Amino acid sequence: MPKIKTNRSAAKRFKVSSSGRLKRSKAFKNHILTKKRAKRKADLAQSVMVHESDEKRMQRLLVMR
């Protein structure tokens, strides 16, 4: 049986925190930034934890069983 490969697109999007949960960055921070207020852009720059309902699926993509 071959080894299970890590999904490379997921590996680039998610990082594992020290507690073992998955961190992700927020969307909508790449372009068309002139119409967005400074407070909104600062909030979009922060990373957040993946929601617990999605975490199991993301871990399966990262082969973290």
DSSP file (Angstrom, degrees, kcal/mol; ACC not computed):
  #  RESIDUE AA STRUCTURE BP1 BP2  ACC     N-H-->O    O-->H-N    N-H-->O    O-->H-N    TCO  KAPPA ALPHA  PHI   PSI    X-CA   Y-CA   Z-CA
    1    1 A M              0   0    0      0, 0.0     2,-0.0     0, 0.0     0, 0.0   0.000 360.0 360.0 360.0 126.8    0.0    0.0    0.0
    2    2 A P        -     0   0    0      0, 0.0     2,-0.1     0, 0.0     3,-0.0  -0.272 360.0 -93.9 -72.5 161.1    1.5    3.4   -1.0
    3    3 A K        -     0   0    0      1,-0.1     2,-0.5    -2,-0.0     0, 0.0  -0.385  40.7-109.8 -69.1 150.9    2.0    6.2    1.4
    4    4 A I        -     0   0    0     -2,-0.1     2,-0.2    59,-0.0    -1,-0.1  -0.719  34.3-135.6 -84.3 128.4   -0.8    8.8    1.6
    5    5 A K        -     0   0    0     -2,-0.5     2,-0.3     1,-0.1    58,-0.1  -0.579  14.1-115.7 -86.7 146.7    0.3   12.1    0.1
    6    6 A T        -     0   0    0     -2,-0.2     2,-0.7    56,-0.1    56,-0.2  -0.592  32.1-111.7 -74.5 137.9   -0.3   15.5    1.8
    7    7 A N     >  -     0   0    0     54,-2.6     4,-2.0    -2,-0.3     3,-0.1  -0.640  28.8-155.0 -70.3 114.7   -2.6   17.8   -0.3
    8    8 A R  H  > S+     0   0    0     -2,-0.7     4,-1.4     1,-0.2    -1,-0.2   0.822  88.4  54.8 -69.7 -32.4   -0.1   20.5   -1.2
    9    9 A S  H  > S+     0   0    0      1,-0.2     4,-0.8     2,-0.2    -1,-0.2   0.896 111.3  45.9 -68.2 -36.7   -2.6   23.3   -1.7
   10   10 A A  H  > S+     0   0    0      1,-0.2     4,-1.9     2,-0.2     3,-0.5   0.871 107.6  57.8 -70.5 -36.0   -3.9   22.7    1.8
   11   11 A A  H  < S+     0   0    0     -4,-2.0    -1,-0.2     1,-0.2    -2,-0.2   0.813 107.1  48.6 -64.3 -29.6   -0.4   22.6    3.2
   12   12 A K  H  < S+     0   0    0     -4,-1.4    -1,-0.2     1,-0.2    -2,-0.2   0.713 115.2  44.5 -80.5 -21.1    0.3   26.0    1.9
   13   13 A R  H  < S+     0   0    0     -4,-0.8    12,-0.5    -3,-0.5     2,-0.4   0.720 110.2  51.8 -96.2 -23.9   -3.0   27.5    3.3
   14   14 A F  E  <  -A   24   0A   0     -4,-1.9     2,-0.3    10,-0.1    10,-0.2  -0.911  56.8-168.7-122.4 143.0   -3.0   26.0    6.8
   15   15 A K  E     -A   23   0A   0      8,-1.7     8,-3.4    -2,-0.4     2,-0.5  -0.935  26.6-119.0-123.6 150.7   -0.4   25.9    9.7
   16   16 A V  E     -A   22   0A   0     -2,-0.3     6,-0.2     6,-0.2     5,-0.1  -0.775  27.9-141.3 -91.2 129.8   -0.6   23.9   12.8
   17   17 A S    >   -     0   0    0      4,-3.4     3,-1.4    -2,-0.5    -1,-0.0  -0.262  30.1 -99.3 -80.7 173.9   -0.7   25.9   16.1
   18   18 A S  T 3  S+     0   0    0      1,-0.3    -1,-0.1     2,-0.1    -2,-0.0   0.778 124.9  54.5 -66.6 -25.9    1.2   24.9   19.2
   19   19 A S  T 3  S-     0   0    0      2,-0.1    -1,-0.3     1,-0.0     3,-0.1   0.508 122.2-106.2 -85.4  -3.5   -2.0   23.5   20.7
   20   20 A G  S <  S+     0   0    0     -3,-1.4    -2,-0.1     1,-0.3     2,-0.1   0.375  80.3 124.6  97.2  -4.3   -2.5   21.3   17.6
   21   21 A R        -     0   0    0     -5,-0.1    -4,-3.4     1,-0.1     2,-0.4  -0.382  64.3-104.1 -83.1 168.4   -5.3   23.3   16.0
   22   22 A L  E     -A   16   0A   0     -6,-0.2    28,-2.7    28,-0.2     2,-0.3  -0.788  27.0-154.6 -99.9 135.0   -5.2   24.7   12.5
   23   23 A K  E     -AB  15  49A   0     -8,-3.4    -8,-1.7    -2,-0.4     2,-0.3  -0.819  14.2-179.6-103.4 145.9   -4.6   28.3   11.7
   24   24 A R  E     -AB  14  48A   0     24,-3.1    24,-2.6    -2,-0.3     2,-0.3  -0.951  23.8-122.1-137.3 159.6   -5.8   30.0    8.5
   25   25 A S  E     - B   0  47A   0    -12,-0.5    22,-0.2    -2,-0.3     2,-0.1  -0.687  34.5-105.6 -97.9 159.3   -5.5   33.5    7.1
   26   26 A K        -     0   0    0     18,-0.6     3,-0.2    20,-0.6     2,-0.1  -0.452  30.9-122.0 -83.9 156.2   -8.6   35.5    6.1
   27   27 A A  S    S+     0   0    0      1,-0.2    -1,-0.1    -2,-0.1     0, 0.0  -0.289  81.6  50.5 -86.9 175.0   -9.7   36.2    2.5
   28   28 A F  S    S+     0   0    0     -2,-0.1    -1,-0.2     1,-0.1    16,-0.1   0.778  75.0 107.0  69.2  33.0  -10.2   39.5    0.7
   29   29 A K        +     0   0    0     -3,-0.2     3,-0.1    15,-0.1    -1,-0.1   0.212  58.1  77.6-119.4  12.4   -6.8   41.1    1.5
   30   30 A N  S    S-     0   0    0      1,-0.2     2,-0.3     2,-0.1     3,-0.1   0.906  99.2  -8.1 -94.4 -45.4   -5.1   40.8   -1.9
   31   31 A H  S    S+     0   0    0      1,-0.2    -1,-0.2     2,-0.0     0, 0.0  -0.899 103.6  53.0-149.4 175.1   -6.4   43.5   -4.1
   32   32 A I        +     0   0    0     -2,-0.3     3,-0.2    -3,-0.1    -1,-0.2   0.949  62.7 147.8  55.9  53.6   -9.0   46.3   -4.4
   33   33 A L    >   +     0   0    0      1,-0.2     3,-0.7    -3,-0.1     8,-0.1   0.546  45.1  82.0 -93.3  -9.0   -7.8   47.6   -1.1
   34   34 A T  T 3  S+     0   0    0      1,-0.2    -1,-0.2     3,-0.0    -2,-0.0   0.851  93.2  46.7 -68.6 -32.7   -8.5   51.3   -1.7
   35   35 A K  T 3  S+     0   0    0     -3,-0.2     2,-0.4     2,-0.1    -1,-0.2   0.563  96.1  90.8 -85.4  -7.3  -12.2   51.1   -0.9
   36   36 A K  S <  S-     0   0    0     -3,-0.7    -4,-0.0    -4,-0.1     2,-0.0  -0.739  79.5-120.8 -92.9 136.0  -11.6   49.1    2.4
   37   37 A R     >  -     0   0    0     -2,-0.4     4,-2.2     1,-0.1     5,-0.2  -0.283  22.7-112.2 -71.8 158.6  -11.1   51.0    5.6
   38   38 A A  H  > S+     0   0    0      1,-0.2     4,-2.3     2,-0.2     5,-0.2   0.861 116.8  54.4 -61.0 -38.1   -7.9   50.7    7.6
   39   39 A K  H  > S+     0   0    0      1,-0.2     4,-1.9     2,-0.2    -1,-0.2   0.906 109.4  47.5 -63.4 -41.3   -9.7   48.9   10.5
   40   40 A R  H  > S+     0   0    0      2,-0.2     4,-2.2     1,-0.2    -2,-0.2   0.903 111.9  49.5 -66.9 -41.5  -11.1   46.3    8.1
   41   41 A K  H  X S+     0   0    0     -4,-2.2     4,-1.1     1,-0.2    -2,-0.2   0.877 110.4  50.7 -66.7 -37.0   -7.7   45.7    6.5
   42   42 A A  H  X S+     0   0    0     -4,-2.3     4,-0.5    -5,-0.2    -1,-0.2   0.882 110.8  49.3 -66.3 -37.6   -6.0   45.4    9.9
   43   43 A D  H >< S+     0   0    0     -4,-1.9     3,-0.8     1,-0.2    -2,-0.2   0.871 108.7  52.7 -68.3 -36.9   -8.7   42.8   10.9
   44   44 A L  H 3< S+     0   0    0     -4,-2.2   -18,-0.6     1,-0.2    -1,-0.2   0.734 100.5  63.0 -70.6 -21.4   -8.2   40.9    7.6
   45   45 A A  H 3< S+     0   0    0     -4,-1.1    -1,-0.2    -3,-0.2    -2,-0.2   0.705  85.7  92.5 -76.1 -19.3   -4.4   40.7    8.3
   46   46 A Q  S << S-     0   0    0     -3,-0.8   -20,-0.6    -4,-0.5     2,-0.3  -0.469  74.7-130.1 -76.0 145.5   -5.0   38.6   11.5
   47   47 A S  E     -B   25   0A   0    -22,-0.2     2,-0.3    -2,-0.1   -22,-0.2  -0.682  24.9-165.3 -91.8 152.5   -4.9   34.8   11.3
   48   48 A V  E     -B   24   0A   0    -24,-2.6   -24,-3.1    -2,-0.3     2,-0.2  -0.853  24.4 -96.6-132.0 165.3   -7.7   32.8   12.9
   49   49 A M  E     -B   23   0A   0     -2,-0.3   -26,-0.2   -26,-0.2     2,-0.2  -0.573  43.8-104.7 -81.7 147.3   -8.3   29.2   13.9
   50   50 A V        -     0   0    0    -28,-2.7   -28,-0.2    -2,-0.2     5,-0.1  -0.484  46.5 -98.7 -67.2 140.0  -10.2   26.9   11.5
   51   51 A H    >>  -     0   0    0     -2,-0.2     3,-1.5     1,-0.1     4,-1.2  -0.312  28.0-120.8 -63.4 144.9  -13.8   26.3   12.7
   52   52 A E  H 3> S+     0   0    0      1,-0.3     4,-0.6     2,-0.2    -1,-0.1   0.762 110.9  60.2 -63.5 -25.0  -14.2   23.0   14.6
   53   53 A S  H 34 S+     0   0    0      1,-0.2    -1,-0.3     2,-0.1     4,-0.2   0.762 114.2  36.1 -72.4 -23.4  -16.8   21.8   12.1
   54   54 A D  H <> S+     0   0    0     -3,-1.5     4,-1.9     2,-0.1     3,-0.3   0.570  95.4  87.2 -99.5 -12.8  -14.3   22.0    9.3
   55   55 A E  H  X S+     0   0    0     -4,-1.2     4,-2.4     1,-0.2     5,-0.2   0.857  83.9  53.9 -63.6 -39.1  -11.2   21.0   11.2
   56   56 A K  H  X S+     0   0    0     -4,-0.6     4,-1.6     1,-0.2    -1,-0.2   0.905 110.1  48.1 -63.1 -41.2  -11.5   17.2   10.7
   57   57 A R  H  > S+     0   0    0     -3,-0.3     4,-1.5    -4,-0.2    -1,-0.2   0.899 112.1  49.1 -65.3 -40.2  -11.8   17.6    6.9
   58   58 A M  H  X S+     0   0    0     -4,-1.9     4,-1.6     1,-0.2    -2,-0.2   0.883 109.0  52.4 -68.2 -37.4   -8.7   19.9    6.8
   59   59 A Q  H  <>S+     0   0    0     -4,-2.4     5,-2.0     1,-0.2     4,-0.4   0.850 105.1  56.0 -65.8 -33.6   -6.7   17.5    8.9
   60   60 A R  H ><5S+     0   0    0     -4,-1.6     3,-0.7     1,-0.2    -1,-0.2   0.877 106.8  49.9 -65.4 -36.4   -7.6   14.7    6.5
   61   61 A L  H 3<5S+     0   0    0     -4,-1.5   -54,-2.6     1,-0.2    -1,-0.2   0.844 113.4  46.0 -67.8 -32.8   -6.1   16.8    3.6
   62   62 A L  T 3<5S-     0   0    0     -4,-1.6    -1,-0.2   -56,-0.2    -2,-0.2   0.416 108.9-126.0 -90.3   1.7   -3.0   17.4    5.7
   63   63 A V  T < 5 +     0   0    0     -3,-0.7     2,-0.3    -4,-0.4    -3,-0.2   0.943  56.5 150.1  51.6  56.4   -2.7   13.7    6.7
   64   64 A M      <       0   0    0     -5,-2.0    -1,-0.2     1,-0.2    -4,-0.1  -0.504 360.0 360.0-113.1  59.8   -2.5   14.5   10.4
   65   65 A R              0   0    0     -2,-0.3    -1,-0.2    -5,-0.1    -5,-0.1   0.447 360.0 360.0 -96.3 360.0   -4.2   11.3   11.7
